[in-house]
């Protein structure tokens, strides 16, 4: 029993490797936007990794990204940009398929604090003006 089970696992591993060697990869595409403003997050670093490989790209001026040649399997995608907290997504990528994704990136606390202070000041000025 053990020999047959081991043989099946080895055959499955070899088959998957052969499929990957033939160039059967997936694509992950999507957008990254800022949480507070909804504006695209431009020039953000987007990195993917799974047990079979890794790669990276940057978002364009509309916050779009395209990760090409992603090896199939459970994949983690990480977004990084100065002034924003790192964001991560996790999902499965399949050969010859495109995965659509979007992420909303949250500002770092110091950026969020400045935004809140600005809103508070604007609100306070509006109240004072209405008196």
Protein Blocks (a to p, Z undefined) as FASTA:
>chain_A
ZZmmmmmmmmmmmmmmmmmmnopacddddddddfklopacehiacddddfkbccdddddf
kopacdehiaedddddddddehiacddddddddehiacdddddddddfklmmmmmmmmmm
mmmmmmmmmZZ
